[in-house]
Amino acid sequence: MAGVNSEKERIQGTNDSSIVSNYSTEQIYASDGHSSYFTPFVGIDRVRRRSPLINRGSWLLMRCVEHVVQSFLTECSPGAKKVVVNLGCGYDPLPFEFLSQGFQDNILYVDIDYPAVISIKAQKVASDPQLTPLLHNIQQETGPAHQPQVRIRSDEYLAIGCNLEQLDWLNALFEKEGILDCEILFTAEVSVTYMRTEAANALIKWAGSLPNAKFSFLEQLIPDGPDHPFARTMLKHFESLKTPLQSVRAYPTLQSQVKRFMAYGWENVHASDLLGFWANKMNNSEKDHPWRCEEFDEWEEFYLFAQHYCLLLAQNHGTDNDPNTLFFKSVATNISKGGESCSSWQLCSDGLVEELVPLVYASSGDFHAKVIPTPSKKFLSRFGAAEALNESAIMHYGGLTVAGRTNEHIVISSTSLFAQKPYGDHSPKARMCHTLTKIDENIHLLFGGRTAPTNVLGDTWLYGSGKWKQWQYPGEQWRLFASGPVFPRPRSRHCAVANKSRKEVLVFGGIGEGNEVLGDWHVFNLEKQTWSQVIVTNAQGSNERTPPPRFAASMCTIADGVAIMTGGIDGDQNVLHDMWKVMWNETEVIVEQITLHPQVKRLLWRFGAQLVKISDMELLLIGGVSGGSLMRTPETIVTIDVSNDIRVTGTYAISIELSPLLVGFTAGLIRGTLVLAGGGAVCFGFGAEWNTNVLAVSRNANQLEALLSQATREVDGLITESPAIFERKFEGCQTTYGTPSLNGILKSLSHCRDILRVRINSGEDFAALIANGEPAILEGIRFGTCVEKWNWEYLKKRVGEDRQIIVHSSTTSQMSFTTKNFTYEKTTFGAFINAISSAPSSASQPGLYLRSISASSPAKQPANLEIDFPELACDFNLPSELKFVQDNLHSSPLRISSADVGMWLHFDVTANVLFHVVGAKRFRLWHPHRALELGFPPGGSSSATILNPFSDLSITATTTASERAKFVPPDYDILLHPGDAIFIPPVFPHAALPVTPCVAVNVFFRDLDRERYAPGKDVYGNRDLVAYERGRQVLGKIVREFEGLPEWVRRFYLERLGAEVIEKAREGWNSG
């Protein structure tokens, strides 16, 4: 996409992406029998299911616009003609949705967008059999594609192609069409944001000058500024697409947007973030609908998305109490009186929006933060669980990593991260959203969690002395209970606290099977090895309320048998702001609700936070996501005094250069200092934000320095040195995937050989390696500056973001050349790099793989890095010790791939060296003498029977014997890091599985005499040797010699000949 129109084309590209997302959402959420009006505008080859988060976010955006338009169309305005003007409409089928519902009498729908977009849309409208019956007296107009004009008109519809900066032309057209005196609703759904701020303001001012106009405005916000992690990711995403959000820095908040519209002539302005609309304008049935349609547990991410979008309704007539406005109490009212309104809101008993007065608690200052230095520089995990091992170390278990859910143990001290030694297969399965509770000084209890959102777990595990033991009810006595088992039902996102003096753990709430929000209480007694369900009563009397069911709440022990609980989400999907004192033993729970000032409730109005006892007198409520407007940085930490009466005493920010995204994180204490680990979120479709650092946090800077200067105390049952994976830094591209872990990614295959590792000091050394005929890692070899230079931004800048490329696209983690479970997609280099570096592949976010081909003649010439990517070739140099490779070069393709997109099992006839530049890649090789096990068809170089050479990674206890039998163990199983170079001899079958996004240069060369290779075209270096091709011809003649004989005679002799050939082959192998 080069040239003067590239900016417009890139903006139009955002329409292409959003229309596919909306179609994906409609396909999942629409009721049976619903007619889709997206279909004419969405190419079938582009229809891919989006992630649940994107589906739910797109659904909310669509519901907002539909609500505003329907409210406008149903207002009582006798005799008045109504006009709905969709600014920057793209391929949105909004007019046809409402026409199909009968909204057509005395109504005109007007679509406006760039002439090129409207030209395409008009053609589809005029020719589609689903759309044309909705319009009467259709006229299609033609003209130069770049000029403003009406492209299609009917009694009900106008499609106008023009730039929204051409206001004089647009005003003249509206006057000619008789629109200016009608009741007009302008709607702009994330379109005006791409305009220059001055031009956007001119558009708002012009619309406000019309006598009977309303403006529905939906656009991004950055309420906590551009440095908030979500905002940072969102802004970077649009900047990487070269479609920056033009006005969001000038108008970052609801208040500034309201003031903006009032300054340009609008009398009444009402605004909320999308969360306000979702919480206050949608009933419980509507909220439940997406949950019934697909699995969903991305609550924090959904709230963050909704808090970063503004829905504003402006009008230049009517009154502030107009019942048809979106919000009864407006921000505008407060601003017009000279005050700055608080942007927070809450659901009141009457269902209206209540604005809160400014907080009494101004920020009390900052907590200082220091990064705990770790050799790998990264710790990537979300929704794991952590608990103290002793005063010097914290154990972190499970969670979601870049490679998926894990059952990995990480021990965090003040100076290091340690991966735990494996103790066999008897350990909890990989999970997230579980609890880990220290029940006494040596025992931890793990309970619950989930794999998929609807696959919650109910198993109980005890951990001690470095080993796991699964709890079973003694003697299986639970079978005797007519009412069922007494241990807790499976659940995730629950609370758990310990009473160490009684060696008990209390569990409350969570999400159970069928998305049921739970409110039951259970106690586990370590000495009795029993679970028991306990009754709950209110200390004020039996008629008083008890805590409603909830999940993602925060709970912390303040004394033996006494805990504090706050927040969470209830069964109606409302975020709670209550606080409870919980007193418990093995038979009962007594609760007491703590009376709170309304301003304090707002601070507690959050879910997914961590509640930590920092001293005998003080708790810290940390992070999470607000149930109202976006939580501001100064409210990150709330201090709670529990010394006498329980009360909030202050709010604090965390002082660090890049603020962490405190979602799905863990918190614990090391020597009395708060330590935060893991966390992050997928920021809608903008990319993932991971907290890559483990942070030590304290109000006392000197305390931090003292903590980080002390040596790590050795922990029983754990290794005391860093494994190799943590010793090696990942240079080059820094992505959201980070550093993979051997424990979570690289399962041990005991039969595998250790790969040869050699240092090549001369051409003779390399010749000897070739003659040896075994694969090897080339140690200490340097192949240019690419390992240091190549990161994603550098690659895009050098190659050019607009360069067209063809990539493999796959929605599975293992591509297969046999089944062709991938497609070839044409895209730009910039879009490809953005896609692979932003999010793991999934069914909704396909994995992508580039194997470069010749830029000049892809069907005839092999790839050559110097010719095809000269901008990068200067960074890659073959060392002089590998001169033989250069002298006998066949090809040098560039390979770039997403994480978790495996290359099929195949062999190459030419020898090659794979130079690994970026990321981590799992690489397996099989010895050629096992070729008959691997299912290579005659004349083919890709296995026809082993479709997934990494299938063992998904083997579980339930995997059938036949499925296990399909796996053929490799001879070599290694993990490649940046700077590694692996020599692969000819015809060595191999397969690759990127653990993170990867970049490599693969150099193929001929190591045999030239006459051994078949003459003619060989683009990929896998055409068989001339002897094999001739041998197959001879074989055909031999088979024909036996034609006409009885079948058993024919088979008798052919199998004897085949056995003789195999015997000769093995003799040659052994003698070699």
N, C-alpha and C positions, 0 to 999 in steps of 0.2 A: 504494500500500500504506500507507494511513494508518490510525490507530486503535490501540487498545490491543494488538492482536495483531500489530502490524507486526514486532516483534522476532522472534517465533516464525516468522512468515512468511518473514522474511529468512534465518533459519537453515535453514528448510526449502528455501529457494531454492538453498542450497549443495548440497543433495542433488540437486536437479534438474540442476545443472551437472555434478556428478561422475558421475551415472548416464549422462549423454550421453557424457562422456569415456570411461567404462569400456566403453560399447557400441561407440564408435568404435574403441577399442583391440582389442576382441574381434573385430570385423569384419575387421580387418587381420591380426591375429596368430593367429587360431584356425586350426586345421587343417581340411582339407576334410572335410565331413560333420559338423562340430561343430554341435550344437543350441544356439542362443542362448537363454538364459533371461532376458536383458535385454529382449528384444523386447516382452513384454507391458507393460513399464513405461516404454518410451521411445516417445513419439509420433513417427510417421514424419516429420511436418513439422519435427521438431526434430533430426533425425539429420544431423549435419554431420561431416565428417572433421576430426579435430583435427590439430594439427601433430605432426610426428614426436617432438618433445620431450615434448609432453603425452601422446602415445600410449605412449612408452617409460616415462615416469614413472608413468602410470596402471597400466601392465602390472606394474611393479615393486611398486606398492602391492597390487595384487590377488594377485600371487605370494606376497607376505609373508603375507597373511591365509590364503590357501589352504594354505601350508606349515604354519602353526601349527595350523590346524583339522585338517588331515590327520594331522599328528603326534599330536595329541590323540586322534583317533578310532582310530588304529591302535595306540595303546599297549595293551599286554596288561593287561587288568583283568577277570579272570574274573567273570562274573555281575553286574558293576556296570553300572547304567544311566548313560549319558552324556548330558549336556545342553550344547548349544552356545547361548549367549545372546549375541545380537548387539545391543549397546547403541547406540541411535541409528542403527538399521539403514537408514532411508530406504527406497529401492526396491531395495536390494541383493538379488539373487536367490541369495545364498550357500546357503541350505538346499536349494534346488531343484537347484543344481549338484551337491551331494553326494548328495542322494537319487537323482539320475539315475545316479550312479556306483555305487549299491548300498549306500551307507552309511545304513542304515535300521533294522537290527535292534537293538532295545534302545537307540535313540538318539532324543532329542527335540530339535528345533530351536525356539528361541524368538526371535522378532523383537520388539524394543521400540522405540517412537518416539512422538512426539506423537500424540495421538488423531486429529487431522486427517489425518496422514500414513498411519497404520495403517488408518484407515477406507477410504482410497482403495486402499491395497495389498490389503486384505482383499477388496474387491470384485473386483479384478483376479484375485487368486488363486482365488476361488470360481467365477469365470466363464470363465477362460482354458482352452481345451482342451489346451494344452501342460502346464499346471501341475496341474490337478485329478487327472489319472491317477496322479500321484506320491503323493497323499494318500488316506488311508482314513478313513471315518467322519467326513466333514467336517461341522462345525456352524458356522453363521454366526450371530453374535449382533448385535443392534442396540441402540441406545440413544442418548442425547444425545451429540453429537459431541465435546463438551468434557470429558466425564467419563472417568476411567480405567476400562478394562474390557478383557476378552478379546474381540476382534472376530471371530476365527476360531480354531477348534480342530479338530485331527484326532489320530489316533494318533501322528503323527510331528511335529506342528507346532502352535505357538501363536503368534498375532499379538496382541500386547498394546499397547494404546494408553494411554500414561501419560507424565507428566513424570518424568524420571529423578530429580527431587528428592523424589518421593512414595515414599520408601523404606519407610515403615511399611506402606503399602498393598501395595507390591510384595513385601515380606517375607511378609505374610499370604497373598498369592496363591501365592507359591512354596511356602509350608507347605501350603496347601490342595491344590495340585497334586502334592505329594509330591516336590518338586524339591530341597529343602534338603539331603537326605541323599544325593543323587546326586553323581557326579563332574561338576563344572561347569567349563566354560571360558567365561569372559566375554571377548568380543572387542569392542574399541572402535576403529574405524578413523576417526580424525579426526572424532570426535563429542563426546567429553567436553570437548574444548578449548573448545567454545562455552558450557559451563556456567560459572556463577560458581565461583571457585576453592574457596570454602568448600563449596559443594554437590558439586563434583567430588570433593573430598577425603572428604566423607561417603560418597559412593558407593563410593570405593576402600576405605574402612574397612569398610563394610557387607559388601562382597564378600569382603574378607579375613577376616571373622568366620565365614564358612561353613566347615564342617569339611573339605571336599574340593574346594577351588576353585583354579582357575588364572585368571590375568588376562593376556590379550594386548592390549597397549596401543600404539597407533600414533598419534603426534602430532608436531606441529612442534617444532623446536628452534631456539634462537638461540645456538649455542655460542660465537660471538665477540661476543655482545651485540647489542642492537637497532640499533647504528650500522653494522654490517656492511652493505654495499650490498645483498646478497641479502635479509638480514633486514629491512632498511629498506623494501625494495620489497614484501616479503611482508606485513609488518605494515600498511603503508599500504593495500595492496589490501583486506585484510579490514576495516580500519577504514572504507574508503570504501564498502564494502557494508553498513556498520553491523552487521557480525557479527565484532567484534574477538575475537582469540585471548585468552581470559581468563586462562589460567594460565602462558603461556609466559614471561612476565617473572619470575614467581615460581620457575619450574622451567625455566631456560633450557638446561641441559646434561644429558648422560647421567647424570653423577654426582648431580645434584640430583633427577632423576627417580627414580633408584634409592633414594636416601635418603628420598624422599617415600613410596614404597611400603613401605619397611621401617618407617618411622615409623607407618604405619597398619596394621601387623599382618602383613605378608607376610614369611615366613621366608627364602625364597630368591628373589632378584631378579637377572635377567640382562638386559643391554641392549646395544644397538649402534645406530649410525645405519643407515640403509637401505643405505648403501654397503658396510657390513660384511656385511650379509646377501647383497648381490649378489656380492661378491667371494668369500665363503667358503661360501655355501650353495647356489650355483648352479654347475652344471658348464659347461664351455665350449660345449657344444651349446646349452644354454639361453641363454647369453649371446649366442650367434651368431644365435639365432632372430629377434629383432627386426631385426637388420641384414639378414637375408635377405628380410624382409617389406616393407621400405620404405627409401627413402634416409634416411641419418642421418649427421650430422657434428657434432652438438651435444654433443660429449663433455664439454666444460667445464661446460656448462649442466646436463647430466644429473648430473654429479658434485656440483655445488653443490646441486641439488635434493635428492639423496639424503643429503647431509651435513646437511641441515636438517630431517630427519625421524628420529624415535626409534622403534625397535621394541623393546618391553620385554616380557618374559615373567616374571610373578611367580607363585609358588605357595606355599601354606601347608602343604605336606606334601612328603615325599620328601627327597632329599639334593642337595647341590650337584653331585654327580657323576652325577646321573641322566642316562643317555645320551639321553633324549628331550628334554632341554632344548635350546634353540637354540644356546647357547654354553657350551663346557666350562669356560672360565675366565671367571669373572664379575667384573664391577665390584664387585658386592656383597661378594665375599669380601675384597677389599682394604679396602673401607670398613669392614667389620665388625671389621677388625683395627686400625682407627683411622687408616689412611692414606688419602690422597686419590689415587685411581687416575688414571693418565694415560688419556685417552680414545682414544689412538691404538692402532691394531691393524695387523697385517700378516699376509699369507698365508705360513704356514710350509710347510716341505716336507711335513708330514703333513696339511696342509689345515686345521689348526685355527687358532683366533684366538690370536695371541700379543700379550700386553700388554707395552708397552715401559716401561722405567723412566724416571723424569723426566729431562729433558734436563740435561746439564752446562752447555750454553750458555744461560744466562739472557739475556734481551734486553740488548743492549749499548747501547741508547739509541734515539734517533730520527734519521732523516734529515729535515732541514727541507725544506719544499716551498713554492714560490711559483708562482702562476699567471702564465704568460706572457701579458701583456695583448694581446688581439687585438680588433680593432674589432667582430667579429661575436659575441664572447663564447662561441662554440661551435665545437667541432671534433668532428664525429660520424663515426667510422669504426671498423670492427672488422675484424681479420684482414687488414689491409693490410701493406705492407712499407716499411721506412724505412732510409735509409743516408745517411751524411754526404756533402754536396756539397763542402764545405770545412770549415775549423775553425769557421766562423761560421753555418753553415746545414745543415739536414737536409732531404732530399727524401723525402716520403711519397707512395707510389704505390698506387692501387687500394684494394681492401677492400670491405666491405659498409657502405653508408650507409642512411639512412632511405628513400632512393629506389631501393634495390637495389644490386647490384654495380656498381662504377664503375671507369673507367680514368683518373680524375682525378689530376693532380699537385698536391700542396700542398708549398710550401717553407716550412719553419719556421725562423725566426731567433729571437733572444732577445727581440725586441719585436713581431714581426708574423707573420701568415700571408699567404702569397702564392699565388694560383692561377696556374699556368703559362699562358703564351700558347698557343693551339692551333697545331699545325703540320700541319694537314690530317688526312686519315683514316688515314694510314699510321702506326699506333701499336698497341700491344698491346690486345687486346680486354679488356673489363671482367672482373675476376677477383678472387679472394680466396685466402688461404692459399698465396701464392707467396713467392719470395725475391727480394730486390734486393741485389746485392753490388757493392761498389766494387772494381773489378779493377785499376785504376791511378788516377792523380790526376784523370783526365778521363773515364773510361769506367766505366759501371755495367752489370752483367749482370742481366737479369731472366729467371727460369726458372720454368716450371710454374705451379702453382696450379689453381684449379677455377672452374667456373661452378656447376652443380648438384653435389651430393655425389658423384654417379657420373659426372660429366663432367669428368674431370681433363685437364689441359693439358700438352703436352710441348714447346711452342714456346720458342725462345730469342731474346731481344732484347738489343741493345746500345744504350745511351743515352749520347750525348755532344753537347756544343754545343747542347743544347736540342732534339735530334732523336733519333728512334728509327730503328733499322735492324734488320730481322729477319735472324737468322743462318740461312744455308743451308749445308749441307755442300759444300765446294769441289768443283765439277765433278760433284756428285751421285755421288761415288765410293762412297757407302755402298751403292749398289745392287749393287756387286761382291761384297759380303760375303755368303757363303752363310748365315752364322748370323744375318743381319739387321743392322740399323743399330747403330753403336757409340755413338750418342748416347743419353742416358738415356730410359727409358720415361716416358710422361706420369705425373705425380704431383702431389700437394699435401701440405702439412704436412711438408715435408722440411727438411733443414738445408743451409746453404751458407756456406762461409767462403772467404776470399781469401788468396793469397800474392802480395802486390803486387810483390815483387822479381822473381818469375818471371811475373807477370801471368797467374795461374791462379786458377781457382775450383774448389773441391772440393764435390761434392754427395753427400749420403748420405740413404738411407731415404725415408720418406714413405708415403702411401697411393696405390696405383696403381689401375689399372683393375680392376673387379670387387672392389673393397675389399681388394685384396691389400696386405698390409703388407710393404714393401720393405726390403731390407738391402744393396743394391748400392752401390758407390762409383764416381763418375765425376769426371773432371777436364776442365775446359775451359781450353784454352790460347789466349790472345788473339792472340799473335803468329802462331801457326800456324792460328788460326781452326778448331780441331778439338776435338771431344769424344773422350775415350777412357775405356773402362772399365778400372779398375785392380783388381788383386788385393789382398787384405788378409791380413796375417799378424800373429801376436802376437810381440812382442819377446822373450818368454820361451821361445819354441819353437813348432814347428808343431802340437804336440798341445794347446796352450793355447787357450782359447776366445777368440772375437772378438765384437764387439758384436752382439747379436741384432737382427733387423729391428725397426724401430720407427718411429713417427711422433710429431710434436709434441714432439720432443726439443729440447734447448738446446745450441748449439755456438758457440764463440768462439775466434778466433785469439789466441794469446798471444805468438807470434813467427813469423817467416817459416817457413811450412811446418809449424807446430806449432799444434795446437788442443786445446781441452778440450771434451768432450761429456758430457752427463748427462741422465738422466730420459727421459721419453717413454712411449709405450704400445706394448706388443708385440703380436704377432699373436693372442695369447690374451686380449687386452684387459686385461692386467695393467699397472699403472703401475710403471715401473722406477725403481730408486734407485741405479743404478751410476754410476760416473764413469770416463771413459777419457781417456788422453792419446793424441792422434792425430798421427802424424808422416807426412808425405806428400810425394810428388812426382808427376810425370806418369805414372809407371809402377807405383807401388805405394803402399800405405798400411800403415804399421806401427803397431800399437796396443799399449797397455800399460794394464791395468786398475789403477786406483788403489785401494789397500787403505783401507777406511773403517771407522771405529767404528760400531756399530749405531745409536748415537744420531745420528751425523752422517748416516747413510743416511736417517733419517726427515726430515731437513731437505731432502735432495735428492729425496725421494720426491714428485715433482711432474711435471706436463707443462704444455706451453703457456707456460712461463716464458721470460724473456729473459736471456741471459748476455752481459754487457757488460764489456769490459776498461776499467777506470776509470783505471788507471795501469800502469806496467811491472810492478808487483808485486802488483796486486790485481784480482780479478774480482768483479762483483756478479751474483748470481743473484736475479732480481726476479720476484715475482708468480707467475702460473700457478695451477694447482689441485692440491691435495694428493691423493695416491693413498690416503690413509687418512682420518682425521677431518679436519674443516675446518681449513684453515691459519689460524692465529691472526694477528692484526694484528702482534704483535711479531716474527713470522717472515716478514714480507713480503719483506725483503731479507736475503740471506745473503752474507756477505763471505768470499772465498776467497783465501788467500795463495798466489801462484805464484812467489814470489821464489826459493825453494829447493825444499823438499818441498811438494807441494800439500796444503793443509790448510784446513779451515773455521775461521775466526777469530771469527765473531760473527753475531748476528741483529739486525735493526733493524725498527722500524716507520717509516712515513711520517707525519710530523706535519702534519696538515691538518684543517680542520674537518669536511669530508665525505670520508671515505676513498674513493679510487677503486677500481673493480672491475677488477683487473689481469688481465683475460682478453681475448685478441685485441688486445692493445695493441702499440705499438712503442716501442723505446728506442734512444737515440743520444746522442752527445755534442756539445755546442756549447761551444767554448772550454774543454774539459775538464769541463764540468758535465753531469750526467745530465739528459736531457729525455725525459719520457714523454708519449706522444700517443695518442689514440684508445682504443679498448677499451670493454668493457662486455659485457652478456649479456642474453638474454631469461630472466627469472627464472620458469621454469615457466609457469603461466597467470596469474601475478601482475602482469605488465607487464615492460617493458624498462628496463634500467638502462644508460645511456650515460655514459661519461666525457666531459663537455662541455668540460673545460679541458685545455690543454696545460700540463704541470707541469715546472718546473725543480727538481731535487732534489739536495741536497748535505748532508753532515754539517756543513759550514761555512756558517753563516748569512751571514757576511760575503761569502763567495764568490757567493752568490745575489744579494745586493744589487749587487755589482759587475757581475755578468753582466747583470742587467736594466736597469742604468743606462747601458750602452754602446749606441751606435747600431748599427743593423743594417748589415752590410757588403753592398754590392750584389753580386748573383750573376749571372754571365754567362748569357745566354740566357733570363733570366726577367724578368717585369715587376717594376718596383721601386715601384709604387704599388698600393694595394689596389683591386681591382675594385669596382664599385658594390655588388655583393652583400654585400661585407664591410663597406662603409661604413654600411650601414643596420642599425640594431638592430631585432630583432623584439620588440616590446613585447607586453603582454597575456599570453595563455596561454603558459606555458612547458611544453612537452611533451617526450617522449622523442625527438621527431623533429628538433627543432632547426632550424638555418638551412640552407636549401637552397643549392646552389652552381650558378652559371650553367654552369660547365664540364661538370658531371655531369648537369644536368637540362635546360638550355635549349639545344638544338642550334640552330645558325644556319640560318635560312631566308632566303637572300639576296634572294628576290623580295619579301619582306614590306615593307610600307610602314612608315615611322615614324609612330606614332600621334600625333595632335595633342595637345599639352599646353597648356592654357590656364589663366589665372588669372581667376576670376569675381569681379568687384568690385561688380557691381550686377545688378539684374533685367534691365536692358537687355543686359548682356553675355551673360546666359544665353539670352535670347530670340534674340540673334544666333547663338549656338551651335546652338540648335534649328533655326534657318532654314538654317544651313550644311549640315545633314544628314550630318555625318560624326561617327564616334565620337571621344571625347576623354577624356583624363585631366584631372580638375579639380585643378589644382595649388593647394596651400596652403589647401585648404578644411578646416574643422573641423566635425565633426558630433556634438559632445557629448563626454562623458568615457568613452565605451564603449571606445575604443582603450586607454586607460590602465587601466580597471577590469576589463574582461572577461577573467578567467582561468577555468580549469575549476572551481575551488572556488567562486569568486564566482558563476558561472552556476548551479551546483547549489544554492547557498544561496539565491539570489534567486528562482529559479523553483520550487525544491522538488524534492528527489530522487524523491519518490513520484508526481509528476505523470505521468499516462498520456499517451503520445504514439504516433504512428504514423510509422514511418520506412521508407525504402527499404533493403533488405538485398541485397547483391550479392556473389558470390564471384569476380567478374571485375573488372578495373580499368576497364572501360568499360560503363556502363549503356546499354541501348538500349530506347527506347520502342517500336520496331518489333518486336523479338524478345521483349520483356518478359523479359529475362534477370535480373530482380530480383523480389523479393517484397516485400509490405508486411507489416511486423512491428509488433506492438503491444508496447511496452516502457515502462519508466519513464525519466524524463528523467535521473535519476542513473545508471542502468545504461547508458544510451546514451552519456553523457559519459565514463564510466569506460572503456567499450569503445573509443571513438575516440581517446582520449588515451593509451592504454597500449601499443598495438602496431599495426604496419602490417597492412593487410588482406591476407588470403591465402585460399587455398581452405578452410583450417580456421578462419580468423578473418575472417569476411566484413566487407566494407566497409559502412558505414552512412551514410545521408544523410537529413537532416531538411529538408523544405521545409514550413514551417508552414502550416497551413490554419486557417480560422475556427474558433474554439473553441466558438462558439454554433451555427453553422449551416454546416458545411463544404460541403454540397452546393449551397448557395444564395448564400452571402456570400463575398467575397474576404477574404484574410487581412489583418489590421490589427494591427500591432505594439502599438499603444496598448491595444487591446481584448484581444488574445490573450495578450500578455506584458506586462501593465502594470508588472510588477516590473523589467523591463529597459528599457521605453520611456522612463523618466526619464533614462536614460543616453544616449539617442540623440535628437538634435535636428537638424532640417533648418535649415541656415543661412538667414538672411533673404534672401540673394541668390537662393535657390531657392524663393521664395514661390510662383512659378508652379506648381511641383511640388505644394506643399501645397494650393493652390487647386483643382488639377485631379487630385487624388489618386485613383488607382484601388485600389491595394493596397500593402501593405508587409510581405511575408513575411520571416521569419527563416530563414536558411539555415545549417545546421551539417553538416559532413561529415567523414568519415575522410580520411586521405591516400589518394591513388591510387584514387579512386572517381569516374570521369569522368561528367559530364553530357552527354547526347546532343546532337547537332547539331539546333538548332531556331531558330525566330524568334518574337518577340513582336510583336503588332500595336500594342500601346501602347509608347510610349517609356519608358525607365527609367534610373535611376541605381543602380549597384551600389556600395554603401559597404562596403569590405573592412575588417574589424575585426581578425581574428586569422589568423595563419598566412600561407602563401604559396600562391598559386593561379595556374596557367597558364591564360591566357584567349586564345581565338582568335576572330576575326571574319572573315566573308566579306561582300563587298559585295553588296547586293541584286540588282545587274544580272547576277550569276552564278547566280541562282536555278535556272536550268534545268540547271546542272551538279550541283546538290546533291540532286536527287531528292526534292523535296517533293511528296507526292501531292496530287491535287485536294482542297481543303478541309482538308488536314492541315498542321500547323505543325512536324512533326518529320520529318527526312530518312528516307526509306525505303530508301535505297541506301548511304549512308555510315554504317555502323554503328559505326565507330571513327574519329572525326575526328583522333585522335592516333596513328594507325597508323604514321606515319613514325618514331616514336620507337623502334619495334621492328624497323625495316628493317635487314637485315644483308646481307653479301655473298651469302648464299644465298637471299635473298628473290627469288621469281620475278617475272618482268616483269608477269604478270597481277595479282599481289598489289600490286606497286608502282603499277600503273595505277589501283587503287581509291582511292588517296590524292589528294584535291583540296587543293592548298596553300591556306592561308588568306591573306587580305590583311593581317591584323594578327596578331601573335603576341607577347604580352606576359606579364610576370610581375607579379602584383598583390601588394602588401605591405600590412601594417597601416597604416591611415590613407589609403589610396588610394581615390579615388572615380572611377568610369568612367561616362561618359554613353553610352548605347546608343540610337541613334535607332530609330524603329519599323522593323520588318521587316528588321533587320540580322541575318542568321543568325550564331549564335555557339555555342560549346561551352566547357566549363570542365573542368580537371583539377587537383584539389587536390594540391599537392606535399607539404604537411603538413596536419594537421587544421585546418580553416578555419571561421571564423564570419563571416557577412556579413548586412547588411540590404539588401534589394532593394526599392526604391521605384518603383512603376509609376505613370505618369500619362498622361493623354490630352492630346496636344499639338495635335490637330486639332479642327475644329469638331465639336460634339456630334452634329450630324445625320449626320456621316460614319460614326459607329459604329453597328453593328447593334443594334437594341433587344433587350431581354430579358437573360437570365442570361449573365454572362461572368465566371466565378469566377477564371480564371487570366490574363485580359488577352490572350488569343490568339484570340478570336473575330474572324473576318475582317470587314473593312469592309463596309458595306451595299452599296456599289457592286459589290464582288466577288461577294457572295452573289446579288445580282440578276443580275449578269452570267452566273453559272453557270446560273441559271434560263433566261435568254435563250438561252444556248448549247444547253441541252437542247432548246429549241424549234427552233433552227436545225438541229440534227442530225436531229430528227424530220422536217424538211422534205425531207430527202434519202432518207428511207426508201423502199424499192421500186425504187430505181435500181440499175443494175449496180454491182458493188463497185468497179470501177476508176473509174467515173464519180463515184461518191460520194466516194471518196478524193481524186480530182483536185480537186474543188471545195472540199472541207473543208480540205485542206492549203493551198490558195490563200488561203482565208479566214484560216487560222491564221497564215500568213506575213504577211498584211496586218495582223493584230492585233499581231504581234511588231514589225513595222515601225512601226506607230503608237506602240507602247510605247517604242521606242527614240527616235523623234522627240521624244516628250514628255520623255524623259530628257535628250536633248541640248539641247533648248530650255530646260530647267530649269537 
